[in-house]
Amino acid sequence: MRIAVVGGTGTAGSRVAALADEQGHDVVVMARSAGVNLVTGEGLVEALDGADVAIDASSPTPPDASMSRFDAVVRSGRNLVEACVEAEVRRLVLLSIANIEKPDFDAFSYYVAKRDQEEAVRDSGLEVSVVRSAQWFEFAEHSSAVDYAEDRVTVQDWYVQPIAVASVAEVLVREATRRRARDATIAGPEAVRLPELVRRLLLARHDPRPVVAVDAPLPGFANGALLAPAGAEILGPGVAGWIAGRTGAGAPRAAPLRAAPSNLPGTGDGGTSGPLPEPPGTPARAKGPRMPVPTSLEEFVIRWDAFRAGIGFEEITDTLAIEPHACDGASLAMRMPLAARLRQAGGMFAATALFGAADVTGTFLAMQVVEPGHFPLAAQSSLNFIDNSRVGPAIATARIVRAGRTIVVASVDVADAGGKVLATSTFTYVPMPSAGRDREGEGRAQEAAPGTQA
Ligand SMILES: NC(=O)c1ccc[n+]([C@@H]2O[C@H](COP(=O)([O-])OP(=O)(O)OC[C@H]3O[C@@H](n4cnc5c(N)ncnc54)[C@H](OP(=O)(O)O)[C@@H]3O)[C@@H](O)[C@H]2O)c1
């Protein structure tokens, strides 16, 4: 089935695209970074050409300050419906939000815009499925309701019944591919106040910052109006399971995965540890990496050197002084010193340096799983600065969340040498055929690392 994923590079959309791809569907990613603009309509009909189903997991951004978020969402919803009709797409699946119809939210313009979007979809004459989701657990990590400052975390007092975005993606693909279209309302198994969820997350990460709860902008966010409505489908994990998944092996760690022998460049921690256990909630691994993630530091270093030279990353990686740190066949860790040029005025890591470490580590890992002759072009990233530190080096640990033919998603967390989490991030890559120069580099990489698969 040909599935167009609108907003296919976003938090939900990237998981939808990867899952549909894994299930063998022909996936088209629609986003501005893929040349499609929902607000202006640019490229919409063309991208939908031949699609059986469109899944709208977008969150449209206004082009400039002259347009409100409300107008951007409304206009995008209508443009998408018109384009689906014109391109003769059979079914449209819309990701919406549970409970938005309640009068509690009449004064919240984003929810009013989502109501309009639902209405436009229902009036389209297409086969329609509206999937209304409760707030996501990921809301605790980066959302407008949570503010991570250096000395405290300020959290609006929302009362929610959160669901993991991975479960949301599964439902969207399920509804897109089932025989008859129908609506669905989904939520997680436990109600929790957002400040409490953040407090438990910080505790699990050994993060000492206090959580300061503040009023939510409307009483409806706090009074239970957002909890799962009657008849909602309840999907795990619960609070403890989700936190374990975010703070287990996938989370930043100071200890090396498999430490570097001291005779290799850029290493010297000594000691070894075996492969990491899979924590509860760890996302499904790739169907089979095209080029397995290295299991030894020696192989990691050889591939890293070839990658830098082949892709022309030497200047950036020299500036960051980033180098292989550890690997275990599933994840990779790179280390970046707290060099003077990488510090901000307070002597801590500059934000750009932390982003750079996450980006380079994620890109290198993604390179291991894309088809030979392809380069993982970053289409979207989201990075949440959790904390900062004067304790170097920083360790960036990357894991593949999904590895499909058309999209690769990696999560990269950065910690200081003491294991304190500094930043968490997600990168979405689109594998693109490499330029000649890159192929040359890849060829060298494979030559230099006998035993790796072509
Ligand atoms: N967060 C929650 O708890 C929650 C709960 C229920 C439902 N939802 C709904 O889930 C949906 C997705 O949210 P999300 O957090 O996954 O969004 P997100 O991470 O911000 O991703 C937004 C996606 O939309 C694309 N996009 C933005 N502006 C665009 C434009 N003008 N034209 C084309 N594409 C555009 C982005 O790609 P480019 O930047 O490349 O264009 C990206 O792929 C939203 O509709 C939200 O209401 C969220």
The ligand as a MOL file (V3000), in Angstrom:
LIG
                    3D

  0  0  0     0  0            999 V3000
M  V30 BEGIN CTAB
M  V30 COUNTS 48 52 0 0 0
M  V30 BEGIN ATOM
M  V30 1 N 2.1880 16.1720 21.8210 0
M  V30 2 C 1.1150 15.5280 22.2340 0
M  V30 3 O 1.0050 15.1570 23.4050 0
M  V30 4 C -0.0170 15.2730 21.2550 0
M  V30 5 C -1.1400 14.5660 21.6820 0
M  V30 6 C -2.1470 14.2830 20.7710 0
M  V30 7 C -2.0360 14.7140 19.4650 0
M  V30 8 N -0.9540 15.4390 19.0740 0 CHG=1
M  V30 9 C -0.9060 15.8980 17.6650 0
M  V30 10 O 0.1360 15.2160 16.9890 0
M  V30 11 C 0.4830 15.9650 15.8400 0
M  V30 12 C 1.9650 15.8650 15.5840 0
M  V30 13 O 2.6820 16.4520 16.6620 0
M  V30 14 P 4.2690 16.2810 16.7640 0
M  V30 15 O 4.6570 16.7300 18.1370 0
M  V30 16 O 4.6810 14.9140 16.2870 0 CHG=-1
M  V30 17 O 4.7530 17.3750 15.7100 0
M  V30 18 P 6.2660 17.7990 15.4010 0
M  V30 19 O 7.2470 16.8820 16.0200 0
M  V30 20 O 6.3690 19.2620 15.6750 0
M  V30 21 O 6.3530 17.5730 13.8170 0
M  V30 22 C 5.6580 18.4150 12.9530 0
M  V30 23 C 5.7330 17.8600 11.5470 0
M  V30 24 O 4.9740 18.7100 10.6950 0
M  V30 25 C 5.8220 19.1770 9.6290 0
M  V30 26 N 5.4330 20.5440 9.2750 0
M  V30 27 C 5.4300 21.6500 10.0740 0
M  V30 28 N 4.9900 22.7080 9.3620 0
M  V30 29 C 4.7350 22.2630 8.1100 0
M  V30 30 C 4.2690 22.8720 6.9000 0
M  V30 31 N 3.9690 24.1740 6.8490 0
M  V30 32 N 4.1390 22.1080 5.7910 0
M  V30 33 C 4.4410 20.7810 5.8200 0
M  V30 34 N 4.8630 20.1440 6.9240 0
M  V30 35 C 5.0170 20.8720 8.0510 0
M  V30 36 C 7.2330 19.1060 10.1960 0
M  V30 37 O 8.2190 18.9600 9.1920 0
M  V30 38 P 9.0230 20.2170 8.5780 0
M  V30 39 O 9.4530 21.0430 9.7520 0
M  V30 40 O 10.1230 19.6310 7.7680 0
M  V30 41 O 8.0320 20.9200 7.7360 0
M  V30 42 C 7.1450 17.8130 11.0050 0
M  V30 43 O 7.2850 16.7000 10.1520 0
M  V30 44 C -0.0580 17.3850 16.0650 0
M  V30 45 O -1.1300 17.5980 15.1950 0
M  V30 46 C -0.5510 17.3700 17.4960 0
M  V30 47 O -1.6890 18.1580 17.6630 0
M  V30 48 C 0.0630 15.7130 19.9280 0
M  V30 END ATOM
M  V30 BEGIN BOND
M  V30 1 1 1 2
M  V30 2 2 2 3
M  V30 3 1 2 4
M  V30 4 1 4 5
M  V30 5 2 4 48
M  V30 6 2 5 6
M  V30 7 1 6 7
M  V30 8 2 7 8
M  V30 9 1 8 9
M  V30 10 1 8 48
M  V30 11 1 9 10
M  V30 12 1 9 46
M  V30 13 1 10 11
M  V30 14 1 11 12
M  V30 15 1 11 44
M  V30 16 1 12 13
M  V30 17 1 13 14
M  V30 18 2 14 15
M  V30 19 1 14 16
M  V30 20 1 14 17
M  V30 21 1 17 18
M  V30 22 2 18 19
M  V30 23 1 18 20
M  V30 24 1 18 21
M  V30 25 1 21 22
M  V30 26 1 22 23
M  V30 27 1 23 24
M  V30 28 1 23 42
M  V30 29 1 24 25
M  V30 30 1 25 26
M  V30 31 1 25 36
M  V30 32 1 26 27
M  V30 33 1 26 35
M  V30 34 2 27 28
M  V30 35 1 28 29
M  V30 36 1 29 30
M  V30 37 2 29 35
M  V30 38 1 30 31
M  V30 39 2 30 32
M  V30 40 1 32 33
M  V30 41 2 33 34
M  V30 42 1 34 35
M  V30 43 1 36 37
M  V30 44 1 36 42
M  V30 45 1 37 38
M  V30 46 2 38 39
M  V30 47 1 38 40
M  V30 48 1 38 41
M  V30 49 1 42 43
M  V30 50 1 44 45
M  V30 51 1 44 46
M  V30 52 1 46 47
M  V30 END BOND
M  V30 END CTAB
M  END
